[in-house]
Amino acid sequence: MCKEKILIFGVGVAGRALYRELNSTHNIIGFIDNNKRLDGTKYNNKKIHSLDKLPLLSFDKIAITGIWVNSMKNQLQSLNIKDSKIMEIADNAINFSTQSRTKETDNIMKNISQIFTDNKIDYYIIGSSLATLFRNKDLSSVADVDLFLTSQKDAISFYDFITTSPLFKEYDIEKVLYLEDEILVKKGDIKKIIISSNSIKSQEEPAIVDISIADFLDEKYMVRHGENYIYIPKNLCEGIRYYKYKDLELQIPFHAQDYLCLLYGENWIIPPKKWDQSDYGNLISPAEMQILKDTLDA
């Protein structure tokens, strides 16, 4: 019996993890992705198609997972794809962790912690990475380790340190800049710094540490999340609190559990089967942020 022909929506970190999860048991024929620049390219010899090519493709199911799953489903439905053809995989069924990825993730965290400590730079572990610590899981079990710095000055100093330190010579370092002026930042400001290991992505995800630089407004740190922002009230971060992770002391928001409750709700300690980016309890759109800024400036 022929296996159903499966397309995977998205060739990002969640889509790649989904591919590795399904490839040995399902007939994965390719990927679809919103990034038109990927159209015609391949991932692990599977062709990537832009989403607008979907009506031209022959398939039985489209597999989706990750925090953009609702958006993916809406897009597919707008293209008249029946729900029976949408194969939704629970988030907690996808595994990013391997022994080597765990080792690389912990090594990067050890090195950046040393840089932060030596140069007196404060940072905060946030998001799913923070929840992972409190759930007593390895940091490698999430797609990337998220943390933020509180100023452009610290970001510039940190980038200079890691690009000249022998501790990071084996890792890829990317500095992402704002390409135009935005509400609280100027063109050329640092948006984030990404440190990643050199893994073969078809076999395992690279270890990634994603360091955002927060904006500050109305006593809140604002961290970009896609097209929107996630905010962290300053009073939840004031003071230094360290969380012991293996042989490391990692800096976290002082009122970490209150922050996680704000982010994920009262049952944050239990990993959800499904989580969409719109489910965050502290999400703010650029339009809402602009209104807030205008009100404060008035």
JOBELJO-V641644 format. One record per pair of residues at least 24 apart in sequence whose ideal C-beta (glycine too) atoms are under 7 Angstrom apart, sorted by sequence separation. I is the first residue (numbers start at 1). GAP is how many residues later the second one is. If there is no record, write none. Layout:
I/GAP + I/GAP
This chain:
3/24 + 5/24 + 7/24 + 51/24 + 55/24 + 61/24 + 62/24 + 63/24 + 64/24 + 65/24 + 123/24 + 124/24 + 171/24 + 172/24 + 7/25 + 54/25 + 62/25 + 66/25 + 123/25 + 171/25 + 61/26 + 63/26 + 65/26 + 123/26 + 171/26 + 172/26 + 11/27 + 168/27 + 232/27 + 121/28 + 122/28 + 65/29 + 29/30 + 109/30 + 185/30 + 184/31 + 11/32 + 121/33 + 184/33 + 191/33 + 105/34 + 156/34 + 159/34 + 105/35 + 155/35 + 158/35 + 102/36 + 109/36 + 121/36 + 11/37 + 121/37 + 152/37 + 102/38 + 119/38 + 152/38 + 155/38 + 184/38 + 101/39 + 105/40 + 22/41 + 97/41 + 119/42 + 97/43 + 115/43 + 96/44 + 97/44 + 18/45 + 96/45 + 96/46 + 115/46 + 18/47 + 96/47 + 115/47 + 7/50 + 115/50 + 230/50 + 14/51 + 226/51 + 231/51 + 7/52 + 14/52 + 225/52 + 230/52 + 5/53 + 9/53 + 230/53 + 231/53 + 5/54 + 6/54 + 9/54 + 5/55 + 6/55 + 7/55 + 8/55 + 9/55 + 228/55 + 229/55 + 4/56 + 10/56 + 111/56 + 228/56 + 4/57 + 6/57 + 111/57 + 228/57 + 155/58 + 228/58 + 229/60 + 152/61 + 143/62 + 149/62 + 9/63 + 108/63 + 145/63 + 148/63 + 144/64 + 145/64 + 146/64 + 147/64 + 148/64 + 149/64 + 150/64 + 144/65 + 145/65 + 148/65 + 149/65 + 144/66 + 148/66 + 140/67 + 222/67 + 18/71 + 150/71 + 217/72 + 21/73 + 148/73 + 218/74 + 148/75 + 217/75 + 18/76 + 217/76 + 17/77 + 218/78 + 17/79 + 14/80 + 6/81 + 108/87 + 104/93 + 112/97 + 108/99 + 109/100 + 108/101 + 105/102 + 101/103 + 104/103 + 183/103 + 100/104 + 101/104 + 98/106 + 101/106 + 126/106 + 183/106 + 183/107 + 96/109 + 133/110 + 183/110 + 133/112 + 124/113 + 130/122 + 125/125 + 125/126 + 130/126 + 134/126 + 124/127 + 125/127 + 123/128 + 124/128 + 14/129 + 122/129 + 124/129 + 131/129 + 13/130 + 130/130 + 131/133 + 135/134 + 113/135 + 134/135 + 135/136 + 113/137 + 131/137 + 110/138 + 109/139 + 106/140 + 44/158 + 92/179 + 91/181 + 92/181 + 91/182 + 90/183 + 91/183 + 90/184 + 91/184 + 16/185 + 17/188 + 16/189 + 13/192 + 69/205 + 70/206 + 69/207 + 67/208 + 70/208 + 67/209 + 68/209 + 67/210
